[in-house]
Amino acid sequence: GAGSEELASAVSPEMQKHLESCVDNHGKMIPCLMHPGQSYIECIDGCKAIQKCPDENSQRECRQLFDDNEDERNSCEEEVKWCISYREQIILPENDGAIAVNNAKIVNTSENNYHSQRGYIPWTQHCIDSSGLPTQTPGQNSVPGPDNLHNCYHSDGSTPVQRNLSGPYAYCGIDSDDDGTATPIICNTTFIGGFVSYNYDPRYRPWYTKTKEMQEPNWSEPYVFFQNDQMGISYSHPIYKTDEDDGRKVFVGVLALDLTLTGIASFLIKNYDEAENIVAIIEESEPNYLIASSTGTTGVKKVLKDDHSMPCPEMENFALASEICTTVRIPVAELKNGFMERVISNSYMIQKKNGFPPSRLLPVQSKDDTDDVEVAQGVHASQTKQFSSVGGINWRIMIMSPVDIHEDDSILPGD
């Protein structure tokens, strides 16, 4: 994924067509309108004004700190990054007036219908084939739909996608001429396989805001991905350009790599498929959420937004499910769904109780509920190792191995 600080401040005719090409759950073409309560970005001085980025190095006053040492002053100034200036705007319902909250300007939608489109960044999610290319050809969608026939449907789960809109749409990116002029690449057949539309501005996303604040590569905490409602983590790297006029290092966006927790679990399953051992990855910080395990458990569940004790009902309508349900994480101590989860939970708790001894195997007996009667299922010995990485990852990897217990074993004098 990627995000950019330099989104167009004015809507070109090509981009305007995108703002008229969103679809509802049933595939009906609708205008791309923002809803009350949504935020958007408004440029300051056409997004040409810049200020020092919020990270510690950029906030230093190099001339004051190293007034008598030119080399150190120059070195200090080389570490200063500059960020494009913009402010947050919030859409209010009609006739609610306009107020300022946390330095954000509130825009009343009744003032001008353009306000309900201002800041809307249209983003389309596509069905894709096995090669990763957009498709709406029946039977070619790489992800099976409700009928498991690999057809492409809109988010109602029943309306086939048949979008054959043609250009000019400025959707294929930006080309740079020899003189440095940015020119939109005009392309056709933009919406083939496009089954749902979103207003997506990466500058609100946690991976983006954290990277802008830190101005250095980093791993995010696990969070719910915007496009597929899955839990995952992102590795983000800031992107810069050098201002041609004054040589300043200007932050222009973020390059991000996403990993879903289910993807990490699939990696563990693939590598430990035929092994008796169980491998689990757990966050080191409290409350010690599970990242993934070789059993397929990822420590997440979908629940009702109004009542986290109730599971989200199965439904084909993705949009409706997103409105009433949310994804929450489960601490490893609370894993109780089946025997394997109990093994992971019990093993981790005995390890934590003993301070994670690096050179000891700690056995623990796990049980499962069968007809309300606890039946012993076996003993596993576990060992853990801390894993940390530059950028903020701090996990603990735990390996659990089954062990046999023989009740007739005994130690006799002289043994």
C-alpha positions in Angstrom: 0.0 0.0 0.0 1.0 3.6 -0.3 -0.2 7.1 0.8 0.7 10.5 -0.5 0.7 14.0 0.9 0.4 15.5 -2.6 -3.2 14.7 -3.5 -4.7 17.1 -6.0 -6.2 20.2 -4.4 -8.4 20.8 -7.4 -10.7 18.3 -9.1 -9.8 17.7 -12.7 -12.5 16.7 -15.2 -11.0 13.2 -15.3 -11.1 12.9 -11.5 -14.6 14.5 -11.4 -15.9 11.5 -13.4 -14.7 9.2 -10.5 -16.8 11.3 -8.1 -19.9 10.3 -10.2 -19.1 6.6 -10.5 -19.5 5.1 -7.1 -21.9 2.2 -6.6 -24.3 1.1 -3.8 -24.5 -2.4 -2.4 -26.5 -3.5 -5.5 -24.2 -2.0 -8.1 -26.4 1.0 -8.9 -24.3 4.1 -9.9 -24.5 6.8 -7.3 -22.5 10.1 -6.7 -19.5 9.8 -4.4 -20.8 11.8 -1.4 -19.3 12.2 2.1 -21.5 11.6 5.1 -22.0 13.8 8.2 -19.3 13.2 10.7 -16.7 12.2 8.1 -13.4 14.0 8.0 -11.4 15.2 5.0 -8.2 17.1 4.3 -8.1 20.7 3.1 -4.8 22.0 1.8 -3.2 25.1 3.2 -1.9 27.3 0.4 -2.7 24.7 -2.2 -0.6 22.1 -0.2 2.5 24.2 -1.0 3.1 25.5 2.5 5.4 23.3 4.6 6.4 23.2 8.2 8.8 21.1 10.3 7.7 17.6 10.8 6.7 16.6 14.4 9.6 14.1 15.0 12.3 15.0 17.6 15.1 15.5 15.1 13.0 17.9 12.9 11.9 20.0 15.9 15.4 20.8 17.0 16.7 24.4 16.6 20.0 23.5 15.0 21.4 27.1 14.9 20.9 27.5 18.6 22.2 24.1 19.5 25.3 24.2 17.4 25.9 27.9 16.8 29.7 27.6 17.2 30.1 24.3 15.3 29.3 24.5 11.6 29.8 20.8 10.9 27.5 19.6 13.7 25.0 22.3 12.7 25.0 21.1 9.1 24.6 17.5 10.3 21.7 18.5 12.5 20.0 20.4 9.6 20.3 17.4 7.3 18.1 15.4 9.7 15.3 18.0 9.6 12.3 16.9 7.6 9.5 19.2 6.4 5.8 18.2 6.1 3.1 19.7 3.9 0.6 21.7 5.8 -3.1 20.8 5.7 -6.0 20.8 8.2 -8.8 18.5 9.0 -12.4 19.3 8.1 -15.5 17.7 9.3 -18.9 17.4 7.6 -21.9 18.2 9.7 -25.6 17.3 9.0 -27.7 20.0 7.3 -28.8 22.9 9.5 -26.5 22.0 12.3 -24.5 25.2 12.0 -20.7 25.3 11.9 -18.3 25.1 14.9 -14.6 24.5 15.4 -13.5 21.5 17.3 -9.8 20.7 18.0 -8.7 23.1 15.3 -10.8 21.3 12.7 -13.2 23.4 10.6 -16.8 22.1 10.5 -18.5 22.4 7.1 -22.2 22.5 6.8 -23.4 20.4 3.9 -26.3 22.8 3.3 -24.0 25.6 2.3 -23.0 23.9 -1.0 -23.4 20.4 -2.4 -19.7 20.5 -3.4 -18.9 20.3 0.3 -20.3 16.8 0.4 -17.8 15.8 -2.2 -14.8 17.9 -1.0 -12.0 15.7 0.2 -13.7 12.5 -1.1 -11.0 10.2 -2.4 -12.7 7.5 -4.5 -11.3 4.0 -4.2 -12.7 0.9 -5.8 -12.2 -2.7 -4.7 -12.0 -5.1 -7.6 -12.5 -8.8 -8.1 -9.3 -10.3 -9.3 -8.3 -13.4 -11.2 -5.5 -15.9 -10.4 -2.9 -13.6 -11.9 -4.0 -10.6 -9.7 -5.7 -8.7 -12.6 -9.2 -7.2 -12.3 -11.9 -9.4 -13.7 -15.7 -9.7 -13.8 -15.7 -12.7 -16.2 -17.9 -15.5 -14.6 -15.8 -18.2 -13.1 -12.5 -16.3 -13.0 -12.7 -14.5 -9.6 -9.9 -15.8 -7.4 -12.1 -15.6 -4.3 -15.3 -17.7 -4.3 -18.5 -15.8 -3.7 -21.7 -16.9 -2.0 -22.3 -19.5 -4.7 -18.6 -20.8 -4.7 -18.5 -20.5 -8.5 -15.8 -17.8 -8.5 -18.2 -15.2 -10.0 -17.9 -11.5 -9.2 -20.7 -9.9 -7.2 -21.5 -6.6 -5.7 -21.5 -6.3 -1.9 -25.1 -7.6 -1.7 -23.7 -11.0 -2.6 -26.2 -11.5 -5.5 -25.9 -8.8 -8.1 -23.2 -9.8 -10.8 -20.6 -7.1 -11.5 -21.0 -5.8 -15.1 -19.1 -2.5 -15.1 -17.7 -1.5 -18.5 -17.2 2.2 -18.1 -14.6 3.8 -20.3 -12.3 6.8 -20.0 -11.2 9.4 -19.7 -10.6 8.4 -16.1 -7.4 9.6 -14.3 -7.0 6.4 -12.4 -3.8 4.9 -13.9 -1.4 7.1 -11.9 0.7 10.1 -12.7 3.4 10.4 -15.3 6.3 12.9 -15.0 7.4 14.7 -18.1 11.0 15.6 -18.9 10.5 19.1 -17.4 9.1 17.6 -14.2 5.4 18.4 -15.0 3.0 15.8 -13.5 0.5 14.6 -16.0 -2.4 12.2 -15.2 -2.3 9.0 -17.2 -5.7 8.6 -18.9 -7.0 5.0 -19.1 -10.1 3.1 -20.1 -12.0 0.2 -18.7 -11.3 1.5 -15.2 -14.2 -0.2 -13.3 -14.0 -3.8 -14.7 -14.5 -6.0 -11.7 -15.1 -3.1 -9.4 -17.7 -4.3 -6.9 -17.7 -1.7 -4.1 -16.7 1.9 -3.7 -15.1 3.6 -0.7 -14.0 7.0 0.4 -10.4 6.3 1.4 -7.8 8.8 2.5 -4.7 7.0 3.8 -3.7 10.1 5.8 -6.2 9.1 8.5 -4.9 5.5 8.8 -2.9 4.6 11.9 0.1 3.3 9.9 0.3 6.6 8.0 -0.1 9.0 11.0 2.4 7.0 13.0 5.0 7.1 10.3 4.4 10.9 9.7 4.9 11.5 13.4 8.0 9.3 13.8 9.6 10.0 10.4 11.3 6.6 10.4 10.5 3.0 9.4 8.2 1.2 11.8 5.8 -1.7 12.4 2.3 -0.9 13.4 0.3 -2.5 16.1 -2.2 -5.0 14.8 -5.3 -3.2 13.5 -8.3 -3.8 11.2 -7.6 -3.3 7.5 -9.8 -0.9 5.7 -10.4 -2.9 2.5 -11.2 -6.3 3.8 -12.0 -6.0 7.5 -9.1 -8.4 8.4 -6.7 -7.9 11.3 -3.1 -7.3 10.3 0.1 -5.3 10.7 1.9 -2.9 8.4 5.5 -2.1 7.9 5.7 1.6 6.8 8.6 3.6 5.4 8.5 7.4 4.9 9.1 8.7 1.4 10.9 12.0 0.7 11.7 14.4 -2.1 14.3 17.2 -2.1 12.9 20.7 -2.7 14.6 22.1 -5.8 14.6 25.7 -4.5 16.0 25.4 -1.0 17.2 21.7 -0.7 14.8 20.9 2.1 14.0 17.2 2.7 10.2 17.1 2.2 8.0 14.2 3.5 5.7 13.3 0.6 4.1 10.0 1.7 4.4 6.4 3.0 5.2 3.1 1.4 3.6 0.3 3.4 3.7 -3.5 3.4 0.6 -5.3 4.9 0.6 -8.7 6.6 -2.7 -10.2 7.7 -2.7 -12.3 10.9 -4.3 -15.1 8.9 -1.4 -14.8 6.4 1.1 -15.3 9.3 -1.0 -18.2 10.6 -1.0 -19.7 7.1 2.8 -19.5 7.0 3.1 -21.3 10.3 0.6 -24.0 9.2 2.5 -24.6 6.0 5.8 -25.0 7.8 4.5 -27.1 10.7 1.7 -29.0 9.0 3.1 -32.5 9.6 4.8 -31.7 12.9 3.5 -32.6 16.3 4.8 -29.4 17.7 2.6 -26.3 18.1 4.1 -22.9 17.4 2.4 -19.7 18.6 3.4 -16.0 18.4 2.2 -13.7 21.2 2.7 -10.0 21.9 5.1 -9.3 24.7 3.1 -6.4 26.0 0.0 -6.7 28.2 -2.6 -8.1 27.7 -0.5 -10.5 25.6 -2.7 -10.8 22.5 -2.1 -13.8 20.2 -0.7 -12.9 16.8 -1.0 -16.3 15.1 -0.4 -20.0 15.7 0.3 -23.1 13.6 -3.1 -24.4 14.6 -4.7 -21.6 12.5 -5.8 -19.6 15.6 -5.3 -15.8 15.2 -6.9 -14.6 18.4 -9.5 -12.4 16.7 -13.2 -12.7 16.5 -16.1 -10.7 15.0 -18.7 -9.5 17.5 -21.6 -7.1 17.5 -20.5 -3.5 18.0 -23.2 -2.9 20.7 -22.4 -6.2 22.6 -18.9 -7.7 22.4 -20.1 -10.8 24.1 -22.3 -11.7 21.1 -20.7 -13.1 17.9 -21.4 -11.4 14.6 -24.1 -13.3 12.7 -23.2 -14.8 9.3 -24.3 -12.5 6.5 -23.5 -12.1 2.8 -24.0 -8.3 2.8 -20.5 -7.1 3.6 -21.6 -3.4 3.9 -24.3 -4.3 6.5 -21.9 -6.6 8.4 -19.4 -3.7 8.7 -22.2 -1.5 10.1 -23.3 -3.8 12.9 -20.1 -5.8 13.6 -16.5 -5.2 14.6 -13.4 -7.2 15.0 -11.8 -7.6 18.4 -8.7 -9.3 19.7 -8.4 -12.0 22.3 -5.7 -12.2 25.0 -3.9 -15.5 25.0 -5.1 -16.2 28.5 -8.7 -16.1 27.3 -8.3 -18.7 24.5 -10.7 -21.5 25.3 -12.3 -22.6 22.0 -11.2 -26.2 21.7 -8.3 -28.2 23.0 -5.6 -26.6 20.9 -6.4 -23.2 22.1 -6.3 -24.4 25.7 -2.9 -25.9 25.1 -1.6 -22.5 23.9 -3.3 -20.6 26.7 -2.2 -23.0 29.5 1.4 -23.2 28.2 1.8 -19.5 28.0 0.4 -18.9 31.4 2.8 -21.4 33.0 5.7 -19.8 31.1 4.7 -16.3 32.3 4.3 -17.5 35.9 7.8 -18.8 35.9 9.3 -15.8 34.2 9.9 -17.4 30.8 13.0 -19.4 31.7 15.2 -19.6 28.6 16.7 -23.0 29.2 13.8 -24.9 30.7 11.0 -26.9 29.3 7.8 -26.4 31.3 5.1 -29.1 31.2 1.4 -28.4 31.6 -1.6 -30.6 31.3 -4.5 -29.3 29.2 -8.1 -30.5 29.4 -11.1 -30.2 27.1 -14.8 -30.0 27.9 -16.7 -33.0 26.7 -20.4 -33.3 27.8 -19.7 -31.0 30.7 -17.1 -33.4 32.0 -13.4 -32.4 31.9 -11.4 -35.1 30.2 -7.6 -35.0 30.3 -6.2 -34.8 26.8 -2.4 -34.8 27.3 0.6 -32.9 28.5 2.7 -30.5 26.5 6.2 -29.1 27.3 6.8 -25.6 26.2 9.7 -23.2 25.7 9.7 -19.6 24.6 12.1 -17.1 22.9 11.7 -13.4 22.6 11.7 -11.9 19.1 12.1 -8.2 18.4 12.8 -6.3 15.3 13.8 -2.7 14.3 10.7 -0.7 14.0 8.7 -1.8 17.0 7.9 -5.5 16.8 8.2 -7.2 20.3 6.8 -10.7 20.3 7.4 -14.0 22.1 7.6 -17.2 20.1 6.4 -20.3 22.0 6.9 -23.9 20.9 4.8 -26.7 22.5 5.7 -30.3 22.2 3.5 -33.3 23.3 5.1 -35.6 26.0 4.1 -39.0 27.1 3.4 -39.8 30.8 3.7 -43.4 32.0 2.0 -44.0 35.3 4.1 -47.2 36.0 7.4 -45.2 35.8 9.3 -45.2 39.1 12.7 -44.3 40.4 14.2 -47.1 42.5 17.0 -46.9 45.0 20.4 -46.8 43.3 18.9 -45.4 40.0 
